[in-house]
Amino acid sequence: MKNSLKIISFLMLIVLAFTSCKSKMISEKNSFSKGADIGWLPQMEATGYKFYDADGSEKDCLQLLKDRGINTIRLRVWVNPNDDKASGHCSPQETVVMAVRAQKMGMRIMIDFHYSDSWADPGKQNKPAAWAKHSFQELLTDVYQHTYDVLQLLKNAGVTPEWVQVGNEIPSGMLWPEGHTDNFNQLAQLLDKGYEATKAIDPKIKVIVHLDEGNKSEKFRWFFDKATENKVKYDVIGLSYYPYWIKTDYQSTILDLENNLKDMASRYNKEVMVVEVGGDFEQVQNTKEMLEATIKAVKSVPDHKGLGVIYWEPQGEKSWSGYQLNAWLSDGKPSPALDAFKN
């Protein structure tokens, strides 16, 4: 009898341990995303840039980010990029290598499709050279096939991203002129092709549609009202937030961001996420406080619909990148501003 009781007790301990482990995994999957977009990292390493911890010891950049609370890595994908230091790389193959590396460190993965050979943003949405002369019907196929092929490469390597962005900062659309917002019905079809390709790989992947100037409610209402009218399929509304670029201190716009996040979540019944944020690396305390305020704003969205905050290229130190809104020091060490992600 005693032996039977011991066996039962032992089995109960195993069940409890398994349940606890499973609950922890589910909790981590559903936890707040604290992220970094690190598309420049492979180029930085290839050119010999070294990363250091606060004590001066050389360390893997991803480890330094993880030590500061980062749990998500965002990677941009270009179709046929060149090998320029600042405006190249980010090919599908390079993206797979980085995604595998980040996942091995326990990071969650977001893939950001630009549908271009280089930067796509509000000021430019250039078609890839290989698609330049394609008809609209061919562009629909291009978007589906490129999205599917990249995600299949990732899946074959053991990585299924948690989020996929269909287009990068697209307040005026993408793949101009066919996918311009002047042709919103066509833009809707292109976005749907990205959505369909993503869900064909794994229906659990959340699809993001992303606009800039996340503090500007009118811009978001106009775009997503049109998206609703055209029955665009997506799961998450992604926002950029850069007080620096709109030449204001975050304190004068952070409430606008918070109100817009809440409005987007309730108006369209979608989850929301700040997928790009950044502050002046020379203003360490201000940037840290801005990050803390942004995280607080996203967490304040009701019903846990605020998913996370991602810093754009924190490791892109100024002497290498020329980028003012990185979060790294000139001696190769992380800026204390990133400690905002630890809490």
C-alpha positions as CSV (number, residue, x, y, z in Angstrom):
1,M,0.0,0.0,0.0
2,K,2.8,2.4,1.0
3,N,4.6,1.7,-2.3
4,S,1.3,2.4,-4.2
5,L,1.0,5.7,-2.4
6,K,4.6,6.6,-3.2
7,I,4.0,5.9,-6.9
8,I,0.8,7.9,-7.0
9,S,2.5,10.8,-5.2
10,F,5.4,10.6,-7.7
11,L,3.1,10.6,-10.7
12,M,1.2,13.6,-9.2
13,L,4.4,15.5,-8.9
14,I,5.2,14.8,-12.5
15,V,1.8,16.0,-13.6
16,L,2.1,19.2,-11.5
17,A,5.6,19.9,-12.9
18,F,4.4,19.4,-16.5
19,T,1.3,21.6,-15.9
20,S,3.5,24.3,-14.3
21,C,6.0,24.2,-17.2
22,K,3.1,24.3,-19.8
23,S,1.5,27.3,-18.0
24,K,4.8,29.1,-18.0
25,M,5.2,28.5,-21.7
26,I,1.7,29.8,-22.4
27,S,2.3,32.8,-20.1
28,E,5.6,33.7,-21.9
29,K,3.9,33.4,-25.3
30,N,1.1,35.8,-24.1
31,S,3.4,38.1,-22.2
32,F,4.1,41.7,-23.0
33,S,6.5,42.0,-26.0
34,K,9.6,44.1,-25.3
35,G,11.5,44.2,-28.6
36,A,14.3,45.4,-30.8
37,D,14.5,45.7,-34.6
38,I,18.1,44.7,-35.3
39,G,18.3,44.5,-39.1
40,W,21.7,46.2,-39.1
41,L,23.3,43.7,-36.7
42,P,24.7,41.2,-39.3
43,Q,26.3,44.1,-41.3
44,M,27.7,45.5,-38.1
45,E,29.3,42.2,-37.1
46,A,30.6,41.7,-40.7
47,T,32.4,45.0,-40.5
48,G,34.0,44.1,-37.2
49,Y,31.9,46.2,-34.8
50,K,32.2,44.9,-31.2
51,F,29.6,45.1,-28.5
52,Y,30.5,45.4,-24.8
53,D,28.7,45.1,-21.5
54,A,28.8,47.8,-18.8
55,D,31.8,46.2,-17.2
56,G,33.8,46.3,-20.5
57,S,33.5,42.6,-21.3
58,E,32.8,41.8,-25.0
59,K,29.4,40.1,-25.5
60,D,27.0,39.0,-28.1
61,C,24.6,41.9,-28.9
62,L,21.6,39.7,-28.6
63,Q,22.7,38.7,-25.1
64,L,23.1,42.3,-24.1
65,L,19.6,43.1,-25.3
66,K,18.2,40.1,-23.5
67,D,19.9,41.1,-20.3
68,R,18.0,44.4,-20.5
69,G,14.6,42.8,-20.8
70,I,14.3,42.4,-24.6
71,N,12.3,39.3,-25.4
72,T,11.3,40.0,-29.1
73,I,13.4,40.5,-32.2
74,R,11.9,42.2,-35.3
75,L,13.6,41.5,-38.7
76,R,12.9,43.4,-42.0
77,V,12.9,41.5,-45.3
78,W,13.8,43.0,-48.7
79,V,13.2,41.1,-51.9
80,N,16.6,41.4,-53.8
81,P,18.7,43.8,-51.7
82,N,22.3,44.9,-52.5
83,D,25.2,44.5,-50.1
84,D,25.5,48.2,-49.1
85,K,26.5,48.6,-45.4
86,A,23.5,50.8,-44.4
87,S,20.9,50.1,-47.1
88,G,21.5,46.6,-48.2
89,H,21.4,43.0,-46.8
90,C,18.2,41.9,-45.1
91,S,17.7,39.2,-47.8
92,P,15.3,36.3,-47.0
93,Q,18.4,34.0,-46.4
94,E,20.1,36.4,-44.0
95,T,16.7,36.9,-42.2
96,V,16.5,33.2,-41.7
97,V,20.0,33.0,-40.1
98,M,19.2,35.9,-37.8
99,A,15.8,34.5,-36.8
100,V,17.2,31.1,-36.0
101,R,19.9,32.8,-33.9
102,A,17.4,34.9,-32.0
103,Q,15.0,32.0,-31.4
104,K,17.9,29.9,-29.9
105,M,18.3,32.7,-27.3
106,G,14.6,32.4,-26.4
107,M,13.5,35.4,-28.4
108,R,10.1,35.8,-30.0
109,I,10.2,36.7,-33.7
110,M,8.4,39.4,-35.8
111,I,9.0,39.5,-39.6
112,D,8.5,42.9,-41.4
113,F,7.9,42.6,-45.1
114,H,8.8,45.8,-47.0
115,Y,8.0,44.4,-50.4
116,S,10.9,46.4,-51.9
117,D,14.6,45.9,-52.5
118,S,15.4,48.6,-49.9
119,W,13.7,50.9,-47.5
120,A,9.9,51.3,-47.7
121,D,8.3,54.0,-45.6
122,P,5.8,56.9,-45.9
123,G,8.0,58.7,-48.4
124,K,8.8,55.8,-50.7
125,Q,7.2,52.5,-51.5
126,N,9.2,51.3,-54.5
127,K,8.5,48.0,-56.1
128,P,11.3,45.5,-56.3
129,A,13.1,45.7,-59.6
130,A,12.0,42.2,-60.5
131,W,8.3,43.2,-60.1
132,A,8.6,46.7,-61.7
133,K,6.9,45.8,-65.0
134,H,4.4,43.4,-63.6
135,S,0.6,43.9,-64.0
136,F,-1.6,44.3,-60.9
137,Q,-2.7,40.7,-61.2
138,E,1.0,39.6,-61.3
139,L,1.7,41.9,-58.2
140,L,-0.9,40.0,-56.3
141,T,0.8,36.8,-57.1
142,D,4.2,38.3,-56.3
143,V,3.1,39.4,-52.8
144,Y,1.5,36.0,-52.0
145,Q,4.5,34.0,-53.3
146,H,7.2,36.2,-51.7
147,T,5.5,36.2,-48.3
148,Y,4.8,32.4,-48.5
149,D,8.4,31.5,-49.7
150,V,10.1,33.5,-47.0
151,L,7.9,32.1,-44.2
152,Q,8.4,28.6,-45.6
153,L,12.2,29.1,-45.5
154,L,11.8,30.2,-41.8
155,K,9.6,27.2,-41.0
156,N,12.0,24.8,-42.7
157,A,14.7,26.2,-40.4
158,G,12.5,25.6,-37.3
159,V,11.2,29.2,-36.9
160,T,7.5,30.2,-37.1
161,P,7.2,33.9,-36.3
162,E,4.7,35.1,-33.8
163,W,3.9,38.2,-35.9
164,V,4.2,39.1,-39.6
165,Q,4.0,42.7,-40.9
166,V,2.4,43.1,-44.3
167,G,4.1,46.3,-45.5
168,N,6.2,48.8,-43.6
169,E,4.7,52.2,-42.6
170,I,2.0,52.3,-45.3
171,P,-0.2,55.4,-44.6
172,S,-0.2,56.0,-48.4
173,G,-0.1,52.3,-49.3
174,M,2.6,50.2,-50.8
175,L,4.0,49.0,-54.2
176,W,3.2,52.4,-55.7
177,P,1.4,53.3,-57.9
178,E,-0.8,50.2,-58.0
179,G,-1.1,49.8,-54.2
180,H,-1.3,53.5,-53.4
181,T,-4.2,54.5,-51.1
182,D,-5.6,56.4,-54.1
183,N,-6.4,52.9,-55.3
184,F,-7.5,51.6,-51.8
185,N,-9.4,48.6,-53.2
186,Q,-6.2,47.4,-54.9
187,L,-4.2,48.1,-51.8
188,A,-6.7,46.0,-49.9
189,Q,-6.2,43.1,-52.3
190,L,-2.4,43.3,-51.9
191,L,-2.7,43.3,-48.1
192,D,-5.1,40.3,-48.2
193,K,-2.6,38.3,-50.3
194,G,0.1,38.9,-47.6
195,Y,-2.5,37.8,-45.0
196,E,-3.5,34.7,-46.9
197,A,0.1,33.6,-47.5
198,T,0.9,34.1,-43.8
199,K,-2.1,32.1,-42.6
200,A,-1.3,29.3,-45.2
201,I,2.0,28.8,-43.3
202,D,0.4,28.9,-39.9
203,P,-3.0,30.3,-39.0
204,K,-1.8,31.3,-35.5
205,I,0.6,33.9,-36.8
206,K,-0.8,37.4,-36.2
207,V,-0.7,39.7,-39.2
208,I,0.1,43.4,-38.6
209,V,-0.8,46.4,-40.7
210,H,1.5,49.3,-39.8
211,L,1.3,53.1,-40.0
212,D,3.6,55.9,-38.8
213,E,2.9,58.8,-36.4
214,G,1.0,56.8,-33.9
215,N,0.0,59.9,-32.0
216,K,-2.2,61.1,-34.9
217,S,-5.7,59.7,-34.5
218,E,-7.1,61.2,-37.7
219,K,-4.6,59.5,-39.9
220,F,-5.3,56.1,-38.3
221,R,-9.1,56.5,-38.4
222,W,-9.0,57.5,-42.0
223,F,-6.8,54.5,-43.0
224,F,-8.5,51.8,-40.9
225,D,-12.0,53.1,-41.8
226,K,-11.0,52.6,-45.4
227,A,-9.5,49.2,-44.6
228,T,-12.8,48.2,-42.9
229,E,-14.8,49.4,-45.9
230,N,-12.6,47.3,-48.2
231,K,-12.8,44.3,-45.8
232,V,-9.0,44.1,-45.3
233,K,-8.0,41.0,-43.3
234,Y,-5.5,41.6,-40.4
235,D,-5.1,40.9,-36.7
236,V,-3.0,43.8,-35.2
237,I,-2.7,47.5,-35.8
238,G,1.0,48.5,-35.7
239,L,2.1,52.0,-34.8
240,S,5.4,53.9,-35.0
241,Y,6.1,56.6,-32.4
242,Y,9.0,59.0,-32.8
243,P,8.6,62.3,-31.0
244,Y,12.0,63.3,-32.4
245,W,10.8,63.3,-36.0
246,I,7.7,65.3,-35.3
247,K,9.9,67.8,-33.3
248,T,8.1,67.6,-30.0
249,D,9.0,66.2,-26.6
250,Y,7.2,63.0,-25.8
251,Q,5.4,64.6,-22.9
252,S,3.3,66.7,-25.4
253,T,2.2,63.7,-27.5
254,I,2.3,60.6,-25.2
255,L,-1.4,61.1,-24.2
256,D,-2.3,61.3,-27.9
257,L,-0.6,58.0,-28.5
258,E,-2.3,56.4,-25.5
259,N,-5.7,57.7,-26.7
260,N,-5.1,56.5,-30.2
261,L,-4.1,53.0,-29.0
262,K,-7.3,52.7,-27.0
263,D,-9.4,54.1,-29.9
264,M,-7.9,51.7,-32.4
265,A,-8.5,48.7,-30.1
266,S,-12.1,49.6,-29.4
267,R,-13.1,51.1,-32.7
268,Y,-11.9,48.1,-34.8
269,N,-11.8,45.4,-32.1
270,K,-8.1,44.7,-32.8
271,E,-5.0,44.3,-30.8
272,V,-2.4,47.1,-31.0
273,M,1.3,47.3,-30.8
274,V,4.0,50.0,-31.1
275,V,6.3,48.2,-33.6
276,E,8.8,51.1,-33.9
277,V,9.9,53.6,-31.3
278,G,13.1,55.5,-30.7
279,G,14.7,58.5,-29.0
280,D,17.8,60.7,-29.3
281,F,20.8,58.6,-28.0
282,E,22.4,61.8,-26.6
283,Q,19.3,62.4,-24.4
284,V,19.6,59.2,-22.3
285,Q,17.3,60.1,-19.5
286,N,14.6,61.6,-21.8
287,T,14.7,58.5,-24.0
288,K,14.4,56.2,-21.0
289,E,11.4,58.2,-19.7
290,M,9.8,58.2,-23.1
291,L,10.2,54.4,-23.4
292,E,8.7,54.0,-19.9
293,A,5.8,56.2,-20.8
294,T,5.3,54.4,-24.1
295,I,5.3,51.0,-22.4
296,K,2.8,52.3,-19.9
297,A,0.5,53.7,-22.6
298,V,0.4,50.3,-24.5
299,K,-0.2,48.4,-21.3
300,S,-3.1,50.7,-20.4
301,V,-5.1,49.5,-23.4
302,P,-8.1,47.5,-22.0
303,D,-8.5,43.8,-22.2
304,H,-4.8,43.2,-22.7
305,K,-5.0,44.3,-26.3
306,G,-1.8,46.3,-26.0
307,L,0.8,43.7,-27.1
308,G,4.1,45.4,-26.8
309,V,6.8,48.0,-27.7
310,I,9.7,47.5,-30.1
311,Y,12.7,49.8,-30.3
312,W,14.0,50.4,-33.8
313,E,17.8,49.6,-34.2
314,P,18.9,50.3,-30.6
315,Q,22.3,48.7,-31.3
316,G,22.9,50.9,-34.4
317,E,25.6,53.0,-32.7
318,K,26.0,56.4,-34.3
319,S,29.6,56.0,-35.5
320,W,28.6,53.0,-37.5
321,S,25.1,53.9,-38.7
322,G,24.9,57.6,-38.6
323,Y,21.5,57.1,-36.9
324,Q,20.7,59.6,-34.1
325,L,17.9,57.5,-32.6
326,N,19.9,54.4,-31.6
327,A,20.3,53.4,-28.0
328,W,24.0,52.6,-27.8
329,L,27.0,54.5,-26.4
330,S,30.1,55.5,-28.4
331,D,32.2,52.9,-26.4
332,G,30.1,50.0,-27.8
333,K,28.0,49.6,-24.6
334,P,24.2,49.7,-24.4
335,S,22.6,53.0,-23.3
336,P,21.0,53.0,-19.9
337,A,17.9,54.2,-21.7
338,L,17.3,50.5,-22.5
339,D,16.8,49.7,-18.8
340,A,13.2,50.9,-19.4
341,F,12.5,47.4,-20.7
342,K,13.7,45.7,-17.5
343,N,10.6,46.5,-15.5
